[in-house]
Amino acid sequence: MKYFRLTCIAAVAALLAACGGSDENGRGDLMEPPTVLTTLTAAQIDAGTTSSGLRAIAGKARCDVKVVALNYYTAGVKAGELTNASGVMLVPAGSCSTERTALLAYAKGTDVQKPRTLANPQDSETFLLAAMYAAPGYAVVATDYLGFAKSGYSYHPYLHADSEATSVIDSVRAARKASASVGGNLSGRILFTGYSQGGHASMAAHRSAERDYGNEFDVAAGAHLAGPYNLSGSLRIPDAIAGVQFFVPYLVTAWQKVYGNIYSDVKLAFKAPYSNYIETLLPNPTMNYTTLVTSGALPSGTPNQARDAVFQPAFIASSQTNPNDPLYLAAQKNDILGWTPKSRVLLCGGSGDPTVPPAVHQRVMAADFAARGVTNVISVDVDSAIQATFGPGGTAPTDPASAAFATYYGAYHGTYEPPFCHAQARAAFDVIVK
């Protein structure tokens, strides 16, 4: 295997072959040798879960964990387009180094920071993966997606199911190729999981792995957590979701780049001043969720106020009511409805989630499976655990004008919900592969 530090441009088959070549014109080949960044000891992981309050959910670490940086070839949006993505591999080490392990492919939640990589031992999401999965004995690979960190792709195709799937699937291929050189000992069994955007991505990857690559991947199970599976349905709800000023412009501008027909003029979709820069705002080279708002780059306010500040009313009205609206039709292409998994599936979310409401996504997904007689799916609601742990007095606050209400629901999707759903995922995986 040769390593190349140049970005390949997929236009000529011979050039693609020169970039690597074993899986689909080089997809999954390593662009750089894998790099061990550090080894987190079990004691360090326990100290981190204790200080963060995760110990009760994650449990005591059994393994040390090697943190390995990956940079691998993957597909772009256009047919035959070869590009790259970076990511992290977490390898059980120390007393676990001789054990054969399943490989868990993880897809991260919505990220607005272009330089961010999960190949960072100090990243909170990376640490969560280490504590919840790698320290108990799973190998983990997590992609940064197209358009982030070391990826040379010109944008991030946000919530575009096909490219999410290829980014995740090719990360599995890359991890397999890196494993021996970094002390991994993979069993061959594959698990898929992801949270929020990652729940959409992990389900898209799970679907593709079984449908398109059944001879290549032994898929044991998937756990898809708080994902927006029913994107077309989400456009039809009258009230905006929490975080609308981030997620919906991100989606609209990404799909405009993918499909080219979401709007004919950016000013027909977005109001000034946002129309002047919205197409290049996300992901951002310097700003995060907080500074995007405090700088004025995106508006604050209630979800409906933020939506109405950013978008032209006719654009929103068409997406809500017109069956031939381009945004609605694009959303239908990226729904993850209508597929039949061969392996076990866990759906997890909290019914109080104001950002990815289970009533719009998880319950619709579960009902879609049930309507077609799919019996290997479990749907779990962790809201009661979230209320008991984080609600004032053990219940969710009910006064929308109170500070407690703002704090609770502001942290629900991004902070409170993930650990409980990851605990459900790990418990499901333990039954299947251990």
C-alpha positions as CSV (number, residue, x, y, z in Angstrom):
1,M,0.0,0.0,0.0
2,K,1.4,3.4,-1.0
3,Y,0.5,6.6,0.7
4,F,0.0,9.8,-1.2
5,R,-0.4,13.3,0.3
6,L,-1.9,14.7,-2.9
7,T,-5.6,15.2,-3.4
8,C,-7.0,13.1,-6.3
9,I,-9.4,14.7,-8.8
10,A,-11.8,12.1,-10.1
11,A,-12.1,12.8,-13.8
12,V,-10.1,10.0,-15.5
13,A,-10.1,6.4,-14.4
14,A,-6.3,6.1,-14.7
15,L,-5.9,9.0,-12.3
16,L,-8.3,7.5,-9.8
17,A,-6.4,4.2,-9.9
18,A,-3.1,6.0,-9.2
19,C,-4.6,7.3,-6.0
20,G,-4.8,4.0,-4.3
21,G,-6.9,1.3,-5.5
22,S,-8.4,-1.6,-4.0
23,D,-12.0,-0.5,-3.0
24,E,-14.0,1.3,-5.7
25,N,-11.2,3.4,-7.2
26,G,-9.3,3.9,-4.0
27,R,-12.2,4.6,-1.6
28,G,-11.1,3.7,1.9
29,D,-7.4,3.7,1.1
30,L,-5.2,5.6,3.5
31,M,-4.0,9.0,2.3
32,E,-1.5,9.1,5.1
33,P,-0.1,6.5,7.5
34,P,-2.3,6.3,10.6
35,T,-0.8,8.3,13.5
36,V,-1.1,7.3,17.2
37,L,-1.7,10.6,18.9
38,T,-1.8,9.3,22.5
39,T,-3.0,6.4,24.7
40,L,-5.7,7.2,27.3
41,T,-5.2,4.9,30.3
42,A,-8.2,3.4,32.0
43,A,-7.4,5.5,35.0
44,Q,-7.4,8.7,33.0
45,I,-10.8,7.7,31.4
46,D,-12.2,6.9,34.8
47,A,-11.0,10.3,36.2
48,G,-12.6,12.0,33.2
49,T,-16.0,10.3,33.5
50,T,-16.0,11.0,37.3
51,S,-15.3,14.7,36.9
52,S,-17.8,15.0,34.0
53,G,-20.6,13.1,35.8
54,L,-20.5,10.3,33.1
55,R,-19.2,7.6,35.4
56,A,-22.6,6.3,36.4
57,I,-23.6,5.9,32.7
58,A,-20.3,4.8,31.2
59,G,-19.2,2.5,34.0
60,K,-15.6,1.7,34.9
61,A,-13.1,1.6,32.1
62,R,-11.7,-1.8,31.4
63,C,-9.2,-1.0,28.6
64,D,-6.7,1.7,27.8
65,V,-7.5,3.4,24.5
66,K,-5.2,4.4,21.7
67,V,-6.3,7.6,19.8
68,V,-5.3,7.3,16.2
69,A,-5.6,9.9,13.5
70,L,-6.8,8.8,10.0
71,N,-6.9,10.5,6.6
72,Y,-8.5,8.4,3.9
73,Y,-9.9,8.6,0.4
74,T,-13.7,8.7,0.0
75,A,-16.3,9.7,-2.6
76,G,-17.6,13.2,-3.2
77,V,-21.2,14.0,-4.2
78,K,-20.7,13.7,-8.0
79,A,-20.3,10.3,-9.7
80,G,-16.7,9.2,-9.9
81,E,-15.5,12.0,-7.7
82,L,-12.7,10.9,-5.3
83,T,-11.7,13.2,-2.4
84,N,-10.6,12.6,1.2
85,A,-11.9,12.8,4.8
86,S,-10.2,12.6,8.1
87,G,-11.3,11.0,11.3
88,V,-10.2,9.1,14.4
89,M,-9.8,5.4,15.3
90,L,-10.0,4.4,18.9
91,V,-8.3,1.1,19.6
92,P,-8.6,-0.9,22.9
93,A,-5.2,-1.3,24.3
94,G,-3.3,-2.4,27.5
95,S,-4.9,-5.5,29.0
96,C,-7.4,-5.6,26.1
97,S,-4.8,-5.5,23.3
98,T,-5.0,-9.2,22.4
99,E,-8.8,-9.3,22.3
100,R,-10.7,-9.5,19.0
101,T,-13.1,-6.6,18.8
102,A,-16.0,-5.6,16.7
103,L,-15.6,-2.3,14.9
104,L,-18.1,0.4,15.7
105,A,-18.5,3.1,13.0
106,Y,-19.7,6.4,14.5
107,A,-21.2,9.5,12.8
108,K,-21.0,12.8,14.7
109,G,-23.6,15.4,15.3
110,T,-24.0,18.6,13.4
111,D,-20.7,20.5,13.4
112,V,-20.4,24.2,12.4
113,Q,-16.6,24.4,13.0
114,K,-14.7,23.6,9.8
115,P,-11.3,22.9,11.4
116,R,-12.6,20.6,14.1
117,T,-11.5,17.0,14.0
118,L,-12.4,14.1,16.2
119,A,-8.8,13.0,16.1
120,N,-8.3,15.1,19.2
121,P,-8.0,13.4,22.6
122,Q,-9.4,16.6,24.3
123,D,-12.5,16.7,22.2
124,S,-15.6,16.0,24.4
125,E,-17.3,13.9,21.7
126,T,-14.1,11.8,21.2
127,F,-13.8,11.3,24.9
128,L,-17.4,10.2,25.1
129,L,-16.7,7.6,22.4
130,A,-13.6,6.4,24.3
131,A,-15.5,6.1,27.6
132,M,-18.7,4.6,26.3
133,Y,-17.3,2.2,23.6
134,A,-13.6,1.8,23.4
135,A,-12.8,1.5,27.1
136,P,-15.3,-1.4,27.4
137,G,-13.6,-3.1,24.4
138,Y,-15.0,-1.9,21.1
139,A,-12.8,-0.5,18.4
140,V,-14.3,2.7,17.1
141,V,-13.9,4.7,13.9
142,A,-15.5,8.1,13.5
143,T,-15.4,10.3,10.4
144,D,-15.0,14.1,10.4
145,Y,-17.2,14.0,7.2
146,L,-16.5,15.8,3.9
147,G,-15.5,19.4,4.2
148,F,-14.1,19.3,7.7
149,A,-10.6,19.2,9.1
150,K,-8.2,17.6,6.6
151,S,-10.8,17.0,4.0
152,G,-10.1,18.8,0.7
153,Y,-13.7,18.8,-0.3
154,S,-15.0,22.3,-1.0
155,Y,-18.1,22.1,1.2
156,H,-20.0,19.9,3.6
157,P,-23.0,18.2,2.0
158,Y,-25.1,18.5,5.1
159,L,-27.8,15.8,5.6
160,H,-27.1,14.4,2.2
161,A,-27.7,10.7,2.8
162,D,-25.6,9.2,0.1
163,S,-22.4,11.1,0.8
164,E,-22.9,10.7,4.6
165,A,-23.1,6.9,3.9
166,T,-19.9,6.8,1.8
167,S,-18.0,8.9,4.3
168,V,-18.9,6.4,7.1
169,I,-18.4,3.3,5.0
170,D,-15.0,4.4,3.7
171,S,-14.0,5.2,7.3
172,V,-14.6,1.5,8.1
173,R,-12.5,0.5,5.2
174,A,-9.7,2.8,6.3
175,A,-9.9,1.5,9.9
176,R,-9.5,-2.0,8.7
177,K,-6.4,-1.1,6.7
178,A,-4.9,0.8,9.6
179,S,-5.8,-1.7,12.3
180,A,-2.8,-4.0,12.3
181,S,-0.3,-1.2,12.2
182,V,-1.7,0.4,15.4
183,G,-2.3,-2.7,17.4
184,G,-5.9,-3.4,16.5
185,N,-7.4,-6.9,16.4
186,L,-10.7,-6.7,14.6
187,S,-13.2,-9.5,14.5
188,G,-14.8,-8.5,11.2
189,R,-18.2,-7.6,12.7
190,I,-19.4,-4.1,12.1
191,L,-21.7,-1.9,14.2
192,F,-23.2,1.5,13.1
193,T,-24.2,4.3,15.4
194,G,-24.4,8.1,15.4
195,Y,-26.1,11.0,17.1
196,S,-28.3,13.8,15.7
197,Q,-27.0,14.4,12.1
198,G,-25.0,11.3,12.9
199,G,-28.1,9.3,13.5
200,H,-29.2,10.2,9.9
201,A,-25.7,9.4,8.6
202,S,-25.4,6.1,10.6
203,M,-28.7,4.9,9.3
204,A,-27.8,5.8,5.8
205,A,-24.5,3.9,6.2
206,H,-26.3,0.9,7.8
207,R,-28.8,0.8,4.9
208,S,-26.0,1.1,2.3
209,A,-23.8,-1.5,3.9
210,E,-26.5,-4.1,3.8
211,R,-28.0,-3.1,0.5
212,D,-24.9,-2.3,-1.6
213,Y,-22.0,-4.1,0.2
214,G,-23.5,-7.2,1.8
215,N,-20.6,-9.3,0.7
216,E,-18.0,-6.9,2.2
217,F,-19.5,-6.1,5.6
218,D,-20.8,-8.4,8.3
219,V,-23.2,-5.9,9.9
220,A,-24.1,-7.0,13.4
221,A,-26.4,-4.1,14.4
222,G,-27.1,-0.4,14.2
223,A,-28.1,2.1,16.9
224,H,-29.4,5.3,15.5
225,L,-29.7,8.1,18.0
226,A,-31.9,11.2,17.8
227,G,-31.6,11.4,14.0
228,P,-33.7,13.4,11.6
229,Y,-34.8,10.5,9.5
230,N,-38.0,12.2,8.2
231,L,-36.7,15.4,6.6
232,S,-39.6,15.9,4.3
233,G,-42.0,15.6,7.2
234,S,-40.0,18.1,9.2
235,L,-40.5,20.7,6.5
236,R,-44.3,20.4,6.9
237,I,-44.5,21.3,10.6
238,P,-45.7,24.8,11.2
239,D,-43.3,25.8,14.0
240,A,-39.6,26.0,13.8
241,I,-37.3,23.7,15.7
242,A,-34.8,24.9,18.3
243,G,-31.6,25.8,16.4
244,V,-33.4,26.5,13.2
245,Q,-31.1,29.4,12.4
246,F,-28.1,27.0,12.2
247,F,-29.6,23.7,10.8
248,V,-32.0,24.9,8.1
249,P,-29.7,27.4,6.4
250,Y,-27.0,24.7,6.5
251,L,-29.3,22.2,4.9
252,V,-30.7,24.6,2.3
253,T,-27.3,25.9,1.1
254,A,-25.7,22.4,1.1
255,W,-28.6,21.0,-1.0
256,Q,-28.3,24.0,-3.4
257,K,-24.7,22.9,-4.0
258,V,-25.7,19.3,-4.4
259,Y,-28.8,19.6,-6.6
260,G,-28.5,23.2,-8.0
261,N,-32.2,23.9,-8.0
262,I,-33.3,24.7,-4.4
263,Y,-33.5,28.4,-5.4
264,S,-32.7,30.3,-8.5
265,D,-31.4,33.3,-6.6
266,V,-30.2,33.3,-3.0
267,K,-32.2,36.4,-2.3
268,L,-35.4,34.5,-3.0
269,A,-34.6,32.1,-0.2
270,F,-32.8,34.3,2.4
271,K,-33.4,37.8,3.7
272,A,-30.6,40.5,3.8
273,P,-28.1,40.7,5.3
274,Y,-27.9,36.9,5.5
275,S,-28.3,36.4,1.8
276,N,-25.0,38.3,1.3
277,Y,-22.9,35.5,2.9
278,I,-25.1,32.6,3.9
279,E,-23.8,30.3,1.1
280,T,-20.3,30.3,2.6
281,L,-21.0,30.7,6.3
282,L,-21.3,27.0,7.3
283,P,-19.2,25.2,8.3
284,N,-17.2,28.2,9.6
285,P,-13.4,28.5,9.8
286,T,-13.5,30.5,13.1
287,M,-16.9,30.7,14.7
288,N,-18.9,28.3,16.8
289,Y,-22.6,28.1,17.7
290,T,-22.3,30.9,20.3
291,T,-20.2,33.3,18.3
292,L,-22.3,32.9,15.1
293,V,-25.1,34.5,17.1
294,T,-23.2,36.9,19.3
295,S,-21.4,38.3,16.2
296,G,-24.7,38.8,14.4
297,A,-23.9,36.4,11.6
298,L,-27.0,34.5,12.5
299,P,-30.0,35.8,14.5
300,S,-31.1,34.9,18.1
301,G,-34.7,34.9,19.3
302,T,-37.4,32.2,19.6
303,P,-37.2,29.5,16.9
304,N,-40.0,31.1,14.9
305,Q,-38.4,34.5,15.2
306,A,-35.1,33.2,14.1
307,R,-36.6,31.4,11.1
308,D,-38.6,34.5,10.0
309,A,-35.5,36.7,10.4
310,V,-33.4,34.5,8.1
311,F,-35.8,33.2,5.4
312,Q,-38.1,34.8,2.9
313,P,-41.7,34.0,3.9
314,A,-42.6,32.7,0.4
315,F,-39.7,30.3,0.5
316,I,-40.9,28.8,3.8
317,A,-44.5,28.7,2.7
318,S,-43.7,26.8,-0.5
319,S,-41.6,24.2,1.4
320,Q,-44.5,23.7,3.8
321,T,-47.3,23.4,1.3
322,N,-46.2,22.8,-2.3
323,P,-45.7,19.1,-3.2
324,N,-43.4,20.1,-6.1
325,D,-41.3,22.5,-4.0
326,P,-37.6,21.8,-4.8
327,L,-36.6,21.8,-1.2
328,Y,-39.3,19.4,-0.3
329,L,-38.4,17.1,-3.2
330,A,-34.8,17.2,-2.1
331,A,-35.8,16.3,1.5
332,Q,-37.7,13.3,0.2
333,K,-34.5,12.1,-1.5
334,N,-32.8,12.2,1.8
335,D,-35.4,10.7,4.0
336,I,-34.3,7.3,5.5
337,L,-37.7,5.8,5.3
338,G,-38.8,2.6,3.4
339,W,-35.8,0.4,4.0
340,T,-35.8,-3.0,5.7
341,P,-32.8,-3.8,7.9
342,K,-31.4,-7.3,8.0
343,S,-29.6,-6.8,11.3
344,R,-30.9,-5.5,14.6
345,V,-31.8,-1.8,14.9
346,L,-32.1,0.4,18.0
347,L,-33.8,3.8,17.7
348,C,-33.3,6.1,20.7
349,G,-34.3,9.6,21.6
350,G,-36.0,11.7,24.2
351,S,-39.6,12.8,23.7
352,G,-38.8,16.3,25.0
353,D,-36.1,16.9,22.4
354,P,-36.9,20.4,20.9
355,T,-34.3,20.1,18.0
356,V,-35.0,16.6,16.6
357,P,-38.5,15.9,17.9
358,P,-39.2,12.1,18.1
359,A,-42.8,12.7,17.1
360,V,-41.5,13.9,13.7
361,H,-38.6,11.5,13.2
362,Q,-38.1,8.5,15.6
363,R,-41.8,7.6,15.9
364,V,-42.4,8.0,12.2
365,M,-39.3,5.8,11.5
366,A,-40.5,3.2,14.0
367,A,-44.0,3.2,12.5
368,D,-42.5,2.9,9.0
369,F,-40.7,-0.2,10.0
370,A,-43.7,-1.6,11.8
371,A,-46.0,-1.0,8.8
372,R,-43.8,-3.3,6.7
373,G,-43.7,-6.0,9.3
374,V,-40.1,-5.3,10.4
375,T,-39.7,-7.0,13.8
376,N,-35.9,-6.5,14.5
377,V,-36.3,-2.9,15.6
378,I,-36.5,-1.5,19.2
379,S,-37.5,2.1,19.9
380,V,-36.5,3.6,23.2
381,D,-37.5,6.9,24.9
382,V,-34.9,8.2,27.4
383,D,-36.9,11.3,28.4
384,S,-37.8,10.0,31.9
385,A,-34.1,9.5,32.7
386,I,-33.3,13.0,31.4
387,Q,-36.1,14.6,33.5
388,A,-35.0,12.7,36.6
389,T,-31.4,13.6,36.2
390,F,-31.6,17.2,34.9
391,G,-35.1,18.5,35.5
392,P,-35.6,20.8,38.5
393,G,-37.1,18.6,41.2
394,G,-36.8,15.6,38.8
395,T,-39.3,16.9,36.2
396,A,-39.1,19.0,33.1
397,P,-39.8,22.7,33.7
398,T,-43.2,23.9,32.4
399,D,-42.9,27.7,32.4
400,P,-41.6,28.9,29.0
401,A,-40.7,32.3,30.4
402,S,-38.5,30.8,33.2
403,A,-34.7,30.6,33.2
404,A,-35.0,27.0,34.1
405,F,-37.0,26.2,31.0
406,A,-34.5,27.9,28.8
407,T,-31.6,26.1,30.4
408,Y,-33.2,22.7,30.4
409,Y,-34.4,22.7,26.8
410,G,-31.3,24.6,25.6
411,A,-29.2,21.7,26.8
412,Y,-31.5,18.8,26.1
413,H,-30.4,17.7,22.6
414,G,-26.8,18.6,22.8
415,T,-25.8,17.7,26.3
416,Y,-28.5,15.8,28.3
417,E,-29.7,13.3,25.7
418,P,-26.5,11.9,24.1
419,P,-25.1,9.9,27.1
420,F,-28.4,8.2,27.8
421,C,-28.9,7.1,24.2
422,H,-25.2,5.9,24.0
423,A,-25.8,3.8,27.1
424,Q,-28.8,2.2,25.4
425,A,-26.7,1.6,22.2
426,R,-23.9,0.0,24.1
427,A,-26.3,-2.2,26.1
428,A,-27.9,-3.4,22.8
429,F,-24.5,-4.0,21.2
430,D,-23.2,-6.0,24.2
431,V,-26.1,-8.4,23.9
432,I,-25.4,-9.0,20.2
433,V,-21.6,-9.2,19.9
434,K,-20.2,-10.0,23.3
